[in-house]
Amino acid sequence: MKASACILSLFVLSLSHAADLPLARQFDATLQSRIGFDSNPTGMRDTIAAVPGDADTFSFALGVNVGISLPARTPALPSLKLSYAGEVVRFDGCPSENYSTHRLGLSGQRTIGAWKISGDASSIFIDGSDDTLLSSAPLNANAIPLWRERRHQWQHRLKLLTQVDRETYFLRAAGTLLDYNYQTRVAAGKIAFADRSDAQTSYDLGWKQSANSLWLAGVRLGRQNQAIVPLPNCAFDYSNDYVRLAAGWEGKPFANTTVTFAAGPDFRHYTGAIDPRVFLGGRARTSLWFEGNFATKLSPTVTLTGRAARMDWLSSTGKSAYIDTGVETALAWNLVPTWTLRLSAKVHRCDYFPARRDDWESLLGVGATLKLSQNTVLTVDLLRHQAWNTMATLTGREFRRLAINIGVSSKL
């Protein structure tokens, strides 16, 4: 809780002085309910029996989102938004997976001279079981998040951005923090989670070729920390310092299409208690990172979006790191003013080192949104989830899953 308070306090101070804060002028609240079916809520192999939560189950959820907006009286003063989102989720077939979430958020922006400053901070408390599943079964890396995100923990996120725009160039600086504080019990024979965090500062210089095109070059300086799991044969961590060089392009190649892309080498030095028997070649490692997004209007009623990203990250189960790569796309089609059809596809890879694992997953989704009234929306979603491993020496790391959800949200 101290970390959460510190993050929010620093954010407020960076945006304004207390005397500058405007009075609350807007309040919004939304109630949500959801019923669902999950054929494999813990991502276990179909052939594994007698595993808690392995059977299919119905789920039920109730939630509320509340926001208070404090708009600025003048552009020089800050505008802020405070928010709370809470949800209670229950599983009919496996009560050990029941949990609730509580998210506190603060976002805002202000202008100081030529500089525009914006930020977003949040802390999420997940009130779930402090027990985890048995580690005897071979688990795909993409199965663990299905039930890890229901366990007892805190998550903290912070992003601060400042930018100055000139006629032919811009300067941009940003700082981000991602911190996971797991509060599950460590027990022999069960999966144990290692706290992990990533703190980064970035600096970019951009050159504007036109109103719809700019090139940028920059650098990202960061630190990742990974705790050691207090179990036998787990006395290793892959905490590291890194420098990422960036070159990219942002713009509109067509009138209805927006693209952003940045990539470059990732120079990383592992400072933790690495295992020299398997982490060969010293503590330095170089890889490629990239991040790109696009959005295009195929027609007045059809929107297509996509994202691709690759980065180095730390395993939540400790003892290793991995390269996280993902490609996804989504299509939204407004059939009529009250009906929207949604299609999505994603391929995700977790390539571990020094551990020898190469886990993949694919997610195919279809959904529909029906506007029942001005303030009430009905959603229906169907997801096909499949995972596998590409290494012939690793067997039993595949699973299949089907999830169906029907939800209603009503703005008060």
C-alpha positions as CSV (number, residue, x, y, z in Angstrom):
1,M,0.0,0.0,0.0
2,K,2.9,2.3,0.6
3,A,4.1,1.9,-3.0
4,S,0.6,2.8,-4.2
5,A,0.4,5.9,-2.1
6,C,3.9,7.0,-3.2
7,I,3.1,6.6,-6.9
8,L,-0.2,8.6,-6.7
9,S,1.5,11.3,-4.6
10,L,4.4,11.8,-7.1
11,F,1.9,11.9,-10.0
12,V,-0.2,14.6,-8.4
13,L,2.9,16.7,-7.5
14,S,4.2,16.4,-11.0
15,L,1.0,17.8,-12.5
16,S,0.0,20.6,-10.1
17,H,0.1,22.4,-6.9
18,A,-2.8,21.8,-4.5
19,A,-4.1,25.3,-4.9
20,D,-4.4,24.8,-8.7
21,L,-6.8,21.8,-8.4
22,P,-10.2,22.5,-9.9
23,L,-13.5,21.6,-8.3
24,A,-15.2,18.3,-9.2
25,R,-17.6,18.9,-12.1
26,Q,-18.5,15.6,-13.6
27,F,-19.3,12.2,-12.1
28,D,-20.0,9.0,-13.9
29,A,-20.8,5.4,-12.8
30,T,-21.4,2.1,-14.6
31,L,-22.7,-1.1,-13.3
32,Q,-21.7,-4.4,-14.9
33,S,-22.8,-8.0,-14.7
34,R,-21.5,-11.1,-16.6
35,I,-22.2,-14.8,-16.8
36,G,-19.7,-17.1,-18.6
37,F,-18.6,-20.6,-19.3
38,D,-15.0,-21.8,-19.4
39,S,-14.1,-25.3,-20.6
40,N,-10.6,-25.2,-19.0
41,P,-10.2,-22.3,-16.5
42,T,-6.7,-23.3,-15.4
43,G,-5.3,-24.2,-18.8
44,M,-4.5,-27.9,-18.0
45,R,-4.0,-30.6,-20.6
46,D,-7.1,-32.5,-21.5
47,T,-5.6,-35.8,-20.4
48,I,-4.7,-34.6,-16.9
49,A,-7.2,-35.7,-14.3
50,A,-7.9,-34.9,-10.7
51,V,-6.4,-31.4,-10.9
52,P,-8.3,-28.7,-8.9
53,G,-10.2,-26.5,-11.3
54,D,-9.6,-28.8,-14.3
55,A,-13.3,-29.4,-15.0
56,D,-15.3,-26.9,-17.0
57,T,-17.2,-24.3,-15.0
58,F,-19.7,-21.5,-15.2
59,S,-18.7,-18.1,-13.8
60,F,-20.6,-15.0,-12.5
61,A,-19.3,-11.5,-12.1
62,L,-20.6,-8.2,-10.8
63,G,-18.7,-4.9,-11.1
64,V,-18.9,-1.2,-10.8
65,N,-16.8,1.6,-12.4
66,V,-16.8,5.1,-10.9
67,G,-15.1,8.2,-12.2
68,I,-14.8,11.8,-11.1
69,S,-13.5,14.3,-13.6
70,L,-12.0,17.6,-12.6
71,P,-11.6,19.6,-15.8
72,A,-9.2,22.6,-16.0
73,R,-10.5,26.1,-15.7
74,T,-7.7,27.2,-18.1
75,P,-5.2,25.2,-20.3
76,A,-2.4,26.1,-17.9
77,L,-4.1,24.4,-15.0
78,P,-4.3,20.6,-14.6
79,S,-7.3,18.5,-15.5
80,L,-7.6,15.3,-13.5
81,K,-9.7,12.2,-13.3
82,L,-10.0,9.9,-10.3
83,S,-11.5,6.4,-10.9
84,Y,-12.3,3.2,-9.1
85,A,-13.2,-0.1,-10.7
86,G,-14.2,-3.1,-8.7
87,E,-15.4,-6.6,-9.7
88,V,-16.4,-9.8,-7.8
89,V,-16.0,-13.0,-9.8
90,R,-17.2,-16.5,-8.7
91,F,-16.7,-19.9,-10.4
92,D,-19.4,-22.4,-9.9
93,G,-17.2,-25.5,-10.6
94,C,-14.0,-24.4,-8.8
95,P,-14.5,-22.1,-5.8
96,S,-10.7,-22.0,-5.2
97,E,-10.5,-19.6,-8.2
98,N,-12.9,-17.1,-6.8
99,Y,-11.5,-13.5,-6.5
100,S,-12.3,-9.8,-6.5
101,T,-10.4,-6.9,-7.9
102,H,-10.1,-3.2,-6.8
103,R,-8.4,-0.7,-9.1
104,L,-7.7,2.9,-8.0
105,G,-6.7,5.2,-10.9
106,L,-5.5,8.8,-11.4
107,S,-4.9,10.4,-14.8
108,G,-4.4,13.9,-15.9
109,Q,-2.7,16.5,-18.0
110,R,-1.5,20.1,-17.9
111,T,0.5,22.6,-19.9
112,I,3.6,24.5,-18.7
113,G,4.8,26.9,-21.3
114,A,5.5,24.9,-24.4
115,W,5.6,21.6,-22.5
116,K,2.5,19.3,-22.4
117,I,2.5,16.9,-19.4
118,S,0.3,13.9,-19.0
119,G,0.2,10.9,-16.8
120,D,-1.7,7.8,-15.7
121,A,-1.2,5.9,-12.4
122,S,-3.1,3.0,-11.0
123,S,-2.9,0.4,-8.3
124,I,-4.8,-2.9,-8.5
125,F,-5.5,-5.1,-5.5
126,I,-6.6,-8.6,-6.3
127,D,-8.2,-10.3,-3.4
128,G,-7.9,-14.0,-4.2
129,S,-6.5,-17.2,-2.9
130,D,-3.0,-17.2,-1.5
131,D,-2.6,-20.8,-2.6
132,T,-1.3,-21.9,-6.0
133,L,-1.6,-25.1,-8.1
134,L,0.6,-28.2,-8.0
135,S,3.8,-27.9,-10.1
136,S,3.9,-31.7,-10.9
137,A,2.1,-31.3,-14.2
138,P,3.9,-29.8,-17.3
139,L,2.3,-26.4,-17.6
140,N,2.4,-24.2,-20.7
141,A,3.7,-20.7,-19.9
142,N,0.5,-19.2,-21.3
143,A,-1.7,-21.3,-18.9
144,I,-0.2,-19.8,-15.7
145,P,-1.6,-16.3,-16.2
146,L,-5.1,-17.7,-16.4
147,W,-5.1,-18.5,-12.7
148,R,-2.1,-16.3,-11.6
149,E,-4.2,-13.2,-12.2
150,R,-6.8,-14.4,-9.7
151,R,-4.3,-14.8,-6.8
152,H,-3.7,-12.5,-3.9
153,Q,-1.4,-9.6,-5.1
154,W,-0.9,-5.9,-5.8
155,Q,-0.1,-4.4,-9.2
156,H,1.2,-0.9,-9.7
157,R,1.5,1.0,-12.9
158,L,2.7,4.5,-13.6
159,K,3.3,6.4,-16.9
160,L,4.4,10.1,-17.1
161,L,4.9,11.8,-20.4
162,T,6.1,15.3,-21.3
163,Q,6.5,16.7,-24.8
164,V,7.3,20.0,-26.6
165,D,6.2,20.5,-30.2
166,R,8.0,22.8,-32.7
167,E,7.3,23.4,-36.3
168,T,9.8,20.9,-37.7
169,Y,10.7,18.7,-34.6
170,F,9.5,17.6,-31.2
171,L,11.2,16.5,-28.0
172,R,9.6,13.8,-25.8
173,A,10.5,12.3,-22.4
174,A,8.6,9.5,-20.6
175,G,8.9,7.4,-17.5
176,T,7.1,4.1,-16.8
177,L,6.9,1.7,-13.9
178,L,5.3,-1.8,-13.8
179,D,5.5,-3.6,-10.4
180,Y,4.0,-6.9,-9.4
181,N,3.9,-7.7,-5.7
182,Y,2.6,-11.3,-5.2
183,Q,1.3,-12.3,-1.8
184,T,0.8,-16.1,-2.3
185,R,2.2,-18.7,0.0
186,V,5.5,-20.5,-1.0
187,A,5.0,-24.2,-0.5
188,A,7.1,-27.2,-1.7
189,G,5.5,-29.0,-4.7
190,K,3.4,-25.9,-5.7
191,I,4.0,-23.1,-8.2
192,A,5.7,-20.1,-6.4
193,F,5.6,-16.6,-7.8
194,A,8.6,-14.2,-7.8
195,D,7.9,-10.4,-7.4
196,R,9.1,-8.6,-10.5
197,S,9.2,-5.0,-11.8
198,D,10.3,-2.9,-14.7
199,A,11.2,0.8,-14.4
200,Q,12.1,2.8,-17.6
201,T,12.9,6.3,-18.8
202,S,12.9,7.2,-22.5
203,Y,13.9,10.2,-24.6
204,D,12.9,10.7,-28.2
205,L,13.7,13.3,-30.8
206,G,11.4,13.5,-33.8
207,W,11.7,15.2,-37.2
208,K,8.5,16.2,-39.0
209,Q,8.6,15.7,-42.8
210,S,4.9,16.8,-43.1
211,A,1.7,17.0,-41.1
212,N,1.3,13.3,-41.6
213,S,4.8,11.9,-41.3
214,L,7.7,12.1,-38.8
215,W,10.8,10.1,-38.0
216,L,12.2,9.6,-34.5
217,A,15.3,8.4,-32.8
218,G,15.6,7.8,-29.1
219,V,16.9,5.7,-26.2
220,R,15.2,3.8,-23.4
221,L,17.1,3.2,-20.1
222,G,15.6,0.6,-17.7
223,R,16.0,-1.7,-14.8
224,Q,14.1,-5.0,-14.2
225,N,14.1,-6.7,-10.8
226,Q,13.1,-10.4,-10.1
227,A,12.9,-11.8,-6.6
228,I,14.4,-15.2,-5.7
229,V,11.9,-18.0,-4.9
230,P,12.8,-19.5,-1.4
231,L,12.7,-23.1,-2.5
232,P,15.4,-25.7,-3.2
233,N,17.2,-25.3,-6.6
234,C,15.6,-21.8,-7.1
235,A,18.4,-19.6,-5.8
236,F,18.7,-17.6,-9.0
237,D,17.3,-14.4,-10.5
238,Y,17.7,-12.5,-13.7
239,S,17.5,-8.9,-12.6
240,N,19.1,-6.7,-15.2
241,D,19.9,-3.2,-16.5
242,Y,19.2,-2.5,-20.1
243,V,19.6,0.1,-22.8
244,R,17.3,0.1,-25.8
245,L,18.1,2.2,-28.9
246,A,15.0,3.2,-30.9
247,A,14.4,4.3,-34.5
248,G,10.8,4.7,-35.7
249,W,8.2,6.3,-37.8
250,E,4.8,7.7,-37.0
251,G,2.2,9.0,-39.4
252,K,-0.7,8.5,-41.8
253,P,0.4,6.7,-45.0
254,F,-3.2,7.1,-46.2
255,A,-6.0,9.5,-45.2
256,N,-7.8,6.8,-43.2
257,T,-4.8,4.9,-41.7
258,T,-2.5,5.7,-38.7
259,V,0.7,3.8,-38.1
260,T,3.3,4.0,-35.3
261,F,6.5,1.8,-35.3
262,A,9.7,1.8,-33.3
263,A,12.5,-0.8,-33.1
264,G,16.2,-1.3,-32.3
265,P,18.8,-3.3,-30.4
266,D,18.4,-4.2,-26.7
267,F,21.7,-4.2,-24.8
268,R,21.2,-6.0,-21.5
269,H,23.4,-6.8,-18.5
270,Y,22.2,-9.4,-16.0
271,T,23.1,-8.3,-12.5
272,G,21.2,-11.0,-10.6
273,A,22.3,-14.4,-9.2
274,I,22.3,-16.1,-12.5
275,D,23.1,-19.8,-12.9
276,P,26.5,-19.9,-14.7
277,R,26.0,-23.6,-15.5
278,V,23.2,-22.9,-18.0
279,F,23.5,-19.2,-18.7
280,L,26.5,-19.4,-21.0
281,G,28.4,-16.5,-22.6
282,G,28.6,-14.2,-19.6
283,R,26.1,-11.7,-18.3
284,A,25.7,-9.6,-21.4
285,R,23.0,-10.3,-23.9
286,T,21.8,-8.4,-27.1
287,S,18.4,-8.9,-28.7
288,L,15.9,-7.1,-31.0
289,W,12.9,-5.3,-29.6
290,F,10.1,-3.6,-31.6
291,E,6.6,-2.2,-31.1
292,G,4.1,-1.2,-33.7
293,N,0.4,-0.2,-34.0
294,F,-2.0,0.6,-36.8
295,A,-5.6,1.6,-37.2
296,T,-7.5,2.0,-40.5
297,K,-11.1,2.7,-41.6
298,L,-11.8,0.1,-44.3
299,S,-15.2,1.8,-44.8
300,P,-17.4,4.2,-42.8
301,T,-18.7,1.2,-40.7
302,V,-15.6,-1.1,-40.6
303,T,-12.4,-0.4,-38.5
304,L,-9.3,-2.6,-38.5
305,T,-6.6,-2.3,-35.8
306,G,-3.4,-4.3,-35.1
307,R,-0.4,-4.5,-32.9
308,A,2.9,-6.3,-32.9
309,A,5.5,-6.2,-30.0
310,R,8.6,-8.0,-28.9
311,M,10.5,-7.4,-25.6
312,D,12.6,-9.1,-22.9
313,W,10.7,-9.8,-19.6
314,L,11.1,-11.8,-16.4
315,S,9.3,-15.0,-15.5
316,S,6.8,-14.7,-12.7
317,T,7.7,-18.2,-11.5
318,G,11.4,-17.1,-11.1
319,K,14.7,-18.6,-12.2
320,S,14.5,-17.4,-15.8
321,A,13.7,-14.7,-18.3
322,Y,12.1,-14.8,-21.7
323,I,11.5,-13.0,-25.0
324,D,7.8,-12.0,-25.2
325,T,6.5,-11.7,-28.8
326,G,2.9,-11.0,-29.8
327,V,0.9,-10.1,-33.0
328,E,-2.8,-9.3,-32.8
329,T,-5.5,-7.8,-34.9
330,A,-9.2,-6.8,-34.4
331,L,-12.0,-5.8,-36.7
332,A,-15.1,-3.9,-35.6
333,W,-18.1,-3.7,-38.0
334,N,-21.1,-1.5,-37.2
335,L,-23.9,-3.4,-38.9
336,V,-26.5,-0.9,-37.8
337,P,-26.3,2.0,-35.3
338,T,-27.2,-0.4,-32.4
339,W,-25.3,-3.5,-33.5
340,T,-21.5,-4.0,-33.7
341,L,-19.8,-7.2,-34.7
342,R,-16.2,-7.8,-33.4
343,L,-13.5,-10.3,-34.7
344,S,-10.1,-10.7,-33.2
345,A,-7.0,-12.9,-33.6
346,K,-3.8,-13.1,-31.6
347,V,-0.6,-15.2,-31.7
348,H,1.7,-15.0,-28.7
349,R,5.1,-16.6,-28.0
350,C,7.2,-17.0,-24.8
351,D,10.8,-18.0,-25.7
352,Y,12.5,-18.7,-22.4
353,F,16.2,-18.6,-21.4
354,P,18.2,-20.1,-19.9
355,A,15.3,-22.6,-19.4
356,R,14.6,-24.5,-22.6
357,R,11.0,-23.7,-23.3
358,D,9.3,-22.2,-26.4
359,D,5.6,-21.9,-25.6
360,W,3.0,-20.5,-28.0
361,E,-0.7,-19.7,-27.9
362,S,-3.4,-18.6,-30.3
363,L,-6.6,-16.8,-29.5
364,L,-9.5,-16.4,-31.9
365,G,-12.5,-14.4,-30.8
366,V,-15.9,-13.3,-32.1
367,G,-18.3,-11.0,-30.3
368,A,-21.2,-8.7,-30.7
369,T,-22.4,-5.6,-29.0
370,L,-26.0,-4.5,-28.9
371,K,-27.0,-1.1,-27.6
372,L,-30.3,-1.8,-25.7
373,S,-30.8,1.9,-24.8
374,Q,-28.9,5.1,-24.5
375,N,-27.2,3.9,-21.3
376,T,-27.4,0.1,-21.5
377,V,-25.2,-2.3,-23.6
378,L,-25.3,-6.1,-24.1
379,T,-22.2,-7.9,-25.1
380,V,-21.7,-11.6,-26.2
381,D,-18.2,-13.0,-26.7
382,L,-16.8,-16.4,-27.8
383,L,-13.1,-17.2,-27.5
384,R,-11.2,-20.2,-28.8
385,H,-7.8,-20.5,-26.9
386,Q,-5.1,-23.1,-27.8
387,A,-1.5,-23.4,-26.7
388,W,1.5,-25.6,-27.5
389,N,5.2,-26.0,-27.4
390,T,7.5,-26.3,-30.5
391,M,10.3,-28.2,-28.9
392,A,10.1,-32.0,-29.5
393,T,11.8,-32.7,-26.2
394,L,9.1,-31.1,-24.2
395,T,5.8,-32.9,-24.1
396,G,2.5,-32.3,-22.3
397,R,2.6,-28.5,-22.6
398,E,-0.5,-28.1,-24.9
399,F,-4.0,-27.2,-23.9
400,R,-7.3,-26.2,-25.4
401,R,-9.9,-23.9,-24.0
402,L,-13.3,-22.4,-25.0
403,A,-14.8,-19.4,-23.2
404,I,-18.2,-17.8,-23.6
405,N,-19.3,-14.6,-21.9
406,I,-22.5,-12.6,-21.9
407,G,-22.4,-9.3,-20.2
408,V,-24.6,-6.2,-19.5
409,S,-23.3,-2.8,-18.6
410,S,-25.6,0.1,-17.6
411,K,-24.4,3.7,-17.1
412,L,-26.1,5.4,-14.2
